[in-house]
Amino acid sequence: MRNIRPLGVLTLALLLGLAAAAFAASWLQKQGSEATIQVLVATRDLQMGTRLQPDMLETVSWPKAALIQDPLTSLDQAQDRVIQTAVWRGEPLLMNKLAPIGEKGGLSSVLAQGQRAITVKVNEIVGVAGFALPGNYVDVMVNTQDTQSQPVSKIVIERIQVLAVAQDVSSNEYKPRVVNAVTLQVTPQQAEQIDLARSVGTLSLVLRSQSDQHSVVTMGARKLDFLPSLALPTPPPPAPKTATRRKALAPDPFLTAPPAPEPARFEIIRGLSLSQD
């Protein structure tokens, strides 16, 4: 009897401990589920314009403390949708990264509403030595002649997003690439301006910071801006003409022509009458 009582107390304590552990585990699981949400993340790096498939995505628990806006929470929301930007492995998929429903993928699916894509021919120098990558922003500069037939370079369009270099709409490398064409995202009016600019001169791309959203107004660069010695001295303006009154001069007797001689007259006497001829 003496050995049975301690054994019963030990068994009861063990059962109470197991119950407390189970209750604590259940409570922690409940707290953890309330502190997280289920979101879709990419299982591998996805390029811009990719059509999503189930094997590209998985559902993970995401902490509510790390707030994200409009995440995708189920595979049904992402099935056959096209992404507008590159998505890296483990990155949550957001609604604002998806193209509208019905897009078939490719470059047209990544164009923003009301935007157009135009391709500009470049070379290793004009294309900022290959550093213009998809997603970067550039300014478009034209070299042409001004109204006085003098060469001038002028930035005509600012902050244009690069959609593709050559035929690639996404790039995982950050080293420069020598390409012969760059595709830009522009408005319809900017597309008209670029088309006109390349018909009257040569185009260059000027790489700019992605965070720089300020517009700059320039007068353009001309030859005299960096070669001032070529400027010719400006002649002084002519003196203004003033009205002068000429004095009347007396005729010079030596320069005046002599008076014409009077014609000869004849007198004829006929009887008592006198006549002249």
C-alpha positions as a Markdown table, in Angstrom:
| # | Residue | x | y | z |
|---|---|---|---|---|
| 1 | Met | 0.0 | 0.0 | 0.0 |
| 2 | Arg | 2.8 | 2.3 | 0.8 |
| 3 | Asn | 4.3 | 1.9 | -2.7 |
| 4 | Ile | 1.0 | 2.3 | -4.5 |
| 5 | Arg | 0.3 | 5.8 | -3.2 |
| 6 | Pro | 3.5 | 7.5 | -4.4 |
| 7 | Leu | 3.1 | 5.7 | -7.7 |
| 8 | Gly | -0.4 | 7.1 | -8.1 |
| 9 | Val | 0.7 | 10.6 | -7.3 |
| 10 | Leu | 3.5 | 10.4 | -9.8 |
| 11 | Thr | 1.1 | 9.1 | -12.5 |
| 12 | Leu | -1.3 | 11.9 | -11.8 |
| 13 | Ala | 1.5 | 14.5 | -12.0 |
| 14 | Leu | 2.6 | 13.0 | -15.3 |
| 15 | Leu | -0.9 | 13.2 | -16.7 |
| 16 | Leu | -1.3 | 16.8 | -15.6 |
| 17 | Gly | 2.1 | 17.7 | -17.2 |
| 18 | Leu | 1.1 | 16.1 | -20.5 |
| 19 | Ala | -2.2 | 18.0 | -20.5 |
| 20 | Ala | -0.4 | 21.3 | -19.7 |
| 21 | Ala | 2.0 | 20.6 | -22.6 |
| 22 | Ala | -0.8 | 19.8 | -25.0 |
| 23 | Phe | -2.7 | 22.9 | -24.0 |
| 24 | Ala | 0.4 | 25.1 | -24.4 |
| 25 | Ala | 1.2 | 23.6 | -27.8 |
| 26 | Ser | -2.4 | 24.2 | -28.9 |
| 27 | Trp | -2.3 | 27.8 | -27.6 |
| 28 | Leu | 1.0 | 28.5 | -29.3 |
| 29 | Gln | -0.3 | 27.0 | -32.6 |
| 30 | Lys | -3.4 | 29.1 | -32.4 |
| 31 | Gln | -1.4 | 32.3 | -31.6 |
| 32 | Gly | 0.9 | 31.5 | -34.5 |
| 33 | Ser | -1.9 | 31.0 | -37.0 |
| 34 | Glu | -3.5 | 34.3 | -35.9 |
| 35 | Ala | -0.2 | 36.1 | -36.4 |
| 36 | Thr | 0.4 | 34.8 | -39.9 |
| 37 | Ile | -1.4 | 34.7 | -43.3 |
| 38 | Gln | -1.1 | 32.3 | -46.2 |
| 39 | Val | 0.5 | 34.0 | -49.3 |
| 40 | Leu | 1.8 | 32.8 | -52.7 |
| 41 | Val | 5.5 | 33.1 | -53.3 |
| 42 | Ala | 7.6 | 32.2 | -56.3 |
| 43 | Thr | 9.5 | 28.9 | -56.2 |
| 44 | Arg | 12.1 | 30.3 | -58.7 |
| 45 | Asp | 13.1 | 33.5 | -60.4 |
| 46 | Leu | 10.4 | 34.6 | -62.9 |
| 47 | Gln | 11.0 | 37.0 | -65.8 |
| 48 | Met | 8.7 | 39.9 | -66.7 |
| 49 | Gly | 5.9 | 38.7 | -69.0 |
| 50 | Thr | 5.9 | 35.1 | -67.7 |
| 51 | Arg | 2.5 | 33.3 | -67.6 |
| 52 | Leu | 2.1 | 31.8 | -64.1 |
| 53 | Gln | 1.7 | 28.0 | -63.7 |
| 54 | Pro | 1.1 | 26.0 | -60.5 |
| 55 | Asp | 4.7 | 24.6 | -60.4 |
| 56 | Met | 6.1 | 28.1 | -60.2 |
| 57 | Leu | 4.3 | 29.0 | -57.0 |
| 58 | Glu | 3.8 | 27.7 | -53.4 |
| 59 | Thr | 1.8 | 28.8 | -50.4 |
| 60 | Val | 3.7 | 29.8 | -47.2 |
| 61 | Ser | 2.9 | 31.4 | -43.9 |
| 62 | Trp | 3.7 | 35.1 | -43.9 |
| 63 | Pro | 3.9 | 37.1 | -40.6 |
| 64 | Lys | 1.2 | 39.8 | -40.3 |
| 65 | Ala | 3.8 | 42.1 | -38.8 |
| 66 | Ala | 5.5 | 42.3 | -42.2 |
| 67 | Leu | 2.6 | 43.9 | -43.9 |
| 68 | Ile | 2.3 | 43.6 | -47.6 |
| 69 | Gln | -0.5 | 45.1 | -49.8 |
| 70 | Asp | -2.9 | 42.9 | -51.8 |
| 71 | Pro | -1.0 | 39.6 | -51.7 |
| 72 | Leu | -2.2 | 36.5 | -53.6 |
| 73 | Thr | -3.5 | 33.9 | -51.2 |
| 74 | Ser | -4.5 | 31.0 | -53.4 |
| 75 | Leu | -3.4 | 29.4 | -56.7 |
| 76 | Asp | -6.8 | 30.2 | -58.3 |
| 77 | Gln | -5.9 | 33.9 | -58.2 |
| 78 | Ala | -2.7 | 33.3 | -60.1 |
| 79 | Gln | -3.6 | 30.7 | -62.6 |
| 80 | Asp | -2.7 | 31.8 | -66.2 |
| 81 | Arg | -2.0 | 35.3 | -65.1 |
| 82 | Val | 1.0 | 37.2 | -66.5 |
| 83 | Ile | 3.4 | 39.2 | -64.3 |
| 84 | Gln | 4.3 | 42.7 | -65.3 |
| 85 | Thr | 7.6 | 42.8 | -63.4 |
| 86 | Ala | 10.3 | 40.3 | -62.6 |
| 87 | Val | 9.7 | 38.2 | -59.4 |
| 88 | Trp | 12.5 | 36.6 | -57.5 |
| 89 | Arg | 12.5 | 33.3 | -55.7 |
| 90 | Gly | 10.6 | 33.5 | -52.3 |
| 91 | Glu | 9.1 | 36.9 | -53.2 |
| 92 | Pro | 5.3 | 37.2 | -52.5 |
| 93 | Leu | 3.1 | 37.8 | -55.5 |
| 94 | Leu | 1.0 | 41.0 | -55.3 |
| 95 | Met | -2.0 | 42.0 | -57.3 |
| 96 | Asn | -0.2 | 45.1 | -58.7 |
| 97 | Lys | 2.4 | 42.9 | -60.3 |
| 98 | Leu | -0.1 | 41.0 | -62.5 |
| 99 | Ala | -1.3 | 42.0 | -65.9 |
| 100 | Pro | -5.0 | 42.4 | -66.5 |
| 101 | Ile | -7.0 | 39.2 | -67.0 |
| 102 | Gly | -6.9 | 38.0 | -70.5 |
| 103 | Glu | -3.4 | 39.1 | -71.4 |
| 104 | Lys | -1.5 | 36.5 | -73.4 |
| 105 | Gly | 2.0 | 37.3 | -72.1 |
| 106 | Gly | 5.0 | 38.9 | -73.9 |
| 107 | Leu | 5.9 | 42.5 | -74.2 |
| 108 | Ser | 2.4 | 43.8 | -74.7 |
| 109 | Ser | 1.3 | 42.4 | -71.4 |
| 110 | Val | 3.8 | 44.5 | -69.4 |
| 111 | Leu | 2.7 | 47.8 | -71.0 |
| 112 | Ala | 0.9 | 50.1 | -68.6 |
| 113 | Gln | -2.6 | 51.4 | -69.6 |
| 114 | Gly | -2.4 | 54.0 | -72.3 |
| 115 | Gln | 1.3 | 53.4 | -73.0 |
| 116 | Arg | 3.1 | 52.3 | -76.2 |
| 117 | Ala | 6.3 | 50.5 | -77.0 |
| 118 | Ile | 8.8 | 52.0 | -79.5 |
| 119 | Thr | 12.2 | 50.6 | -80.4 |
| 120 | Val | 15.2 | 52.9 | -80.9 |
| 121 | Lys | 18.3 | 51.8 | -82.8 |
| 122 | Val | 21.5 | 52.3 | -80.8 |
| 123 | Asn | 25.1 | 51.2 | -80.7 |
| 124 | Glu | 27.6 | 50.6 | -77.9 |
| 125 | Ile | 28.1 | 54.3 | -77.4 |
| 126 | Val | 24.6 | 55.7 | -78.1 |
| 127 | Gly | 23.1 | 53.0 | -75.8 |
| 128 | Val | 25.1 | 54.4 | -72.8 |
| 129 | Ala | 27.7 | 51.6 | -73.4 |
| 130 | Gly | 25.1 | 48.9 | -72.7 |
| 131 | Phe | 24.2 | 50.0 | -69.2 |
| 132 | Ala | 20.6 | 50.6 | -70.1 |
| 133 | Leu | 18.9 | 47.5 | -68.7 |
| 134 | Pro | 15.2 | 46.6 | -68.6 |
| 135 | Gly | 13.5 | 48.6 | -65.8 |
| 136 | Asn | 16.0 | 51.5 | -66.0 |
| 137 | Tyr | 15.0 | 55.1 | -66.9 |
| 138 | Val | 16.6 | 57.1 | -69.6 |
| 139 | Asp | 16.4 | 60.5 | -71.3 |
| 140 | Val | 16.2 | 60.8 | -75.0 |
| 141 | Met | 18.5 | 63.3 | -76.6 |
| 142 | Val | 18.6 | 64.3 | -80.3 |
| 143 | Asn | 21.5 | 65.9 | -82.3 |
| 144 | Thr | 20.2 | 68.0 | -85.1 |
| 145 | Gln | 20.4 | 71.6 | -86.6 |
| 146 | Asp | 18.7 | 74.6 | -85.2 |
| 147 | Thr | 16.9 | 77.3 | -87.2 |
| 148 | Gln | 20.3 | 78.9 | -88.1 |
| 149 | Ser | 21.6 | 75.6 | -89.5 |
| 150 | Gln | 23.9 | 75.2 | -86.6 |
| 151 | Pro | 24.4 | 71.8 | -84.9 |
| 152 | Val | 22.7 | 71.4 | -81.5 |
| 153 | Ser | 22.1 | 68.6 | -79.0 |
| 154 | Lys | 19.0 | 68.8 | -76.9 |
| 155 | Ile | 17.2 | 66.5 | -74.4 |
| 156 | Val | 13.7 | 66.2 | -75.8 |
| 157 | Ile | 12.0 | 63.6 | -73.6 |
| 158 | Glu | 12.8 | 62.8 | -70.0 |
| 159 | Arg | 12.4 | 59.7 | -67.7 |
| 160 | Ile | 11.5 | 57.0 | -70.2 |
| 161 | Gln | 11.4 | 53.4 | -68.9 |
| 162 | Val | 13.4 | 50.8 | -70.8 |
| 163 | Leu | 11.2 | 47.7 | -71.5 |
| 164 | Ala | 13.7 | 45.6 | -73.3 |
| 165 | Val | 17.2 | 45.5 | -74.7 |
| 166 | Ala | 17.5 | 43.6 | -77.9 |
| 167 | Gln | 14.8 | 40.9 | -77.5 |
| 168 | Asp | 15.1 | 40.5 | -73.7 |
| 169 | Val | 12.4 | 42.0 | -71.5 |
| 170 | Ser | 14.2 | 41.0 | -68.3 |
| 171 | Ser | 17.8 | 40.7 | -67.2 |
| 172 | Asn | 19.3 | 39.0 | -64.2 |
| 173 | Glu | 22.7 | 40.3 | -64.9 |
| 174 | Tyr | 23.9 | 43.8 | -64.1 |
| 175 | Lys | 27.0 | 43.9 | -66.4 |
| 176 | Pro | 26.7 | 46.0 | -69.6 |
| 177 | Arg | 25.5 | 44.4 | -72.8 |
| 178 | Val | 26.3 | 45.6 | -76.3 |
| 179 | Val | 23.0 | 45.7 | -78.2 |
| 180 | Asn | 21.7 | 47.3 | -81.3 |
| 181 | Ala | 18.2 | 48.2 | -80.2 |
| 182 | Val | 16.4 | 49.4 | -77.1 |
| 183 | Thr | 12.6 | 49.3 | -76.6 |
| 184 | Leu | 11.1 | 52.1 | -74.6 |
| 185 | Gln | 7.7 | 52.6 | -72.9 |
| 186 | Val | 6.2 | 56.0 | -74.0 |
| 187 | Thr | 3.0 | 57.8 | -74.4 |
| 188 | Pro | 1.5 | 58.1 | -77.9 |
| 189 | Gln | 2.7 | 61.8 | -78.1 |
| 190 | Gln | 6.2 | 60.8 | -77.0 |
| 191 | Ala | 6.2 | 58.0 | -79.7 |
| 192 | Glu | 5.5 | 60.7 | -82.3 |
| 193 | Gln | 8.2 | 62.9 | -81.0 |
| 194 | Ile | 10.8 | 60.1 | -81.0 |
| 195 | Asp | 9.8 | 59.1 | -84.5 |
| 196 | Leu | 10.2 | 62.7 | -85.8 |
| 197 | Ala | 13.5 | 63.2 | -83.9 |
| 198 | Arg | 15.2 | 60.2 | -85.4 |
| 199 | Ser | 14.1 | 61.4 | -88.9 |
| 200 | Val | 15.8 | 64.8 | -88.4 |
| 201 | Gly | 18.9 | 63.8 | -86.4 |
| 202 | Thr | 20.5 | 61.1 | -84.4 |
| 203 | Leu | 19.2 | 59.8 | -81.1 |
| 204 | Ser | 21.1 | 59.2 | -77.8 |
| 205 | Leu | 20.0 | 57.7 | -74.5 |
| 206 | Val | 21.1 | 59.3 | -71.3 |
| 207 | Leu | 20.9 | 57.0 | -68.2 |
| 208 | Arg | 19.3 | 58.6 | -65.1 |
| 209 | Ser | 18.7 | 57.6 | -61.5 |
| 210 | Gln | 15.5 | 55.6 | -60.9 |
| 211 | Ser | 14.6 | 57.8 | -57.9 |
| 212 | Asp | 15.1 | 61.1 | -59.9 |
| 213 | Gln | 11.7 | 62.3 | -60.9 |
| 214 | His | 12.5 | 66.0 | -61.4 |
| 215 | Ser | 12.2 | 67.6 | -64.8 |
| 216 | Val | 15.1 | 69.8 | -66.1 |
| 217 | Val | 14.7 | 72.5 | -68.8 |
| 218 | Thr | 17.9 | 73.1 | -70.8 |
| 219 | Met | 18.7 | 75.4 | -73.7 |
| 220 | Gly | 20.6 | 72.7 | -75.6 |
| 221 | Ala | 24.3 | 72.5 | -76.4 |
| 222 | Arg | 25.9 | 74.2 | -79.4 |
| 223 | Lys | 29.4 | 74.3 | -80.8 |
| 224 | Leu | 30.2 | 77.7 | -79.3 |
| 225 | Asp | 29.4 | 76.4 | -75.8 |
| 226 | Phe | 32.6 | 74.4 | -75.7 |
| 227 | Leu | 34.6 | 76.3 | -78.5 |
| 228 | Pro | 34.1 | 79.9 | -77.6 |
| 229 | Ser | 37.2 | 80.9 | -79.6 |
| 230 | Leu | 35.2 | 80.3 | -82.8 |
| 231 | Ala | 32.9 | 83.2 | -82.0 |
| 232 | Leu | 33.5 | 86.2 | -84.3 |
| 233 | Pro | 33.6 | 89.7 | -82.8 |
| 234 | Thr | 30.4 | 91.5 | -83.2 |
| 235 | Pro | 30.7 | 94.7 | -85.3 |
| 236 | Pro | 29.5 | 97.9 | -83.6 |
| 237 | Pro | 26.1 | 99.0 | -84.6 |
| 238 | Pro | 25.9 | 101.8 | -87.2 |
| 239 | Ala | 25.5 | 105.3 | -85.9 |
| 240 | Pro | 22.0 | 106.6 | -86.2 |
| 241 | Lys | 21.3 | 108.9 | -89.1 |
| 242 | Thr | 20.3 | 112.5 | -88.1 |
| 243 | Ala | 18.4 | 114.8 | -90.4 |
| 244 | Thr | 20.6 | 117.8 | -91.4 |
| 245 | Arg | 19.4 | 121.0 | -93.1 |
| 246 | Arg | 21.4 | 122.0 | -96.1 |
| 247 | Lys | 22.1 | 125.8 | -96.3 |
| 248 | Ala | 21.1 | 127.5 | -99.5 |
| 249 | Leu | 24.2 | 128.6 | -101.3 |
| 250 | Ala | 24.4 | 131.7 | -103.5 |
| 251 | Pro | 24.9 | 130.9 | -107.1 |
| 252 | Asp | 28.5 | 131.1 | -108.3 |
| 253 | Pro | 28.8 | 133.8 | -111.0 |
| 254 | Phe | 31.7 | 131.8 | -112.6 |
| 255 | Leu | 29.7 | 128.6 | -112.7 |
| 256 | Thr | 26.4 | 130.3 | -113.9 |
| 257 | Ala | 25.8 | 130.0 | -117.6 |
| 258 | Pro | 25.6 | 133.4 | -119.5 |
| 259 | Pro | 22.1 | 134.5 | -120.6 |
| 260 | Ala | 21.0 | 133.6 | -124.1 |
| 261 | Pro | 21.4 | 136.5 | -126.6 |
| 262 | Glu | 18.2 | 138.2 | -127.7 |
| 263 | Pro | 17.0 | 137.5 | -131.2 |
| 264 | Ala | 17.8 | 140.1 | -133.9 |
| 265 | Arg | 15.0 | 142.5 | -134.8 |
| 266 | Phe | 14.5 | 144.4 | -138.1 |
| 267 | Glu | 12.4 | 147.5 | -138.7 |
| 268 | Ile | 10.6 | 148.0 | -142.0 |
| 269 | Ile | 9.3 | 151.4 | -143.0 |
| 270 | Arg | 6.5 | 151.3 | -145.6 |
| 271 | Gly | 5.2 | 154.8 | -146.3 |
| 272 | Leu | 4.0 | 156.3 | -143.0 |
| 273 | Ser | 3.8 | 152.9 | -141.2 |
| 274 | Leu | 6.6 | 151.2 | -139.1 |
| 275 | Ser | 6.6 | 147.5 | -138.5 |
| 276 | Gln | 9.1 | 145.1 | -136.8 |
| 277 | Asp | 10.1 | 141.7 | -137.7 |
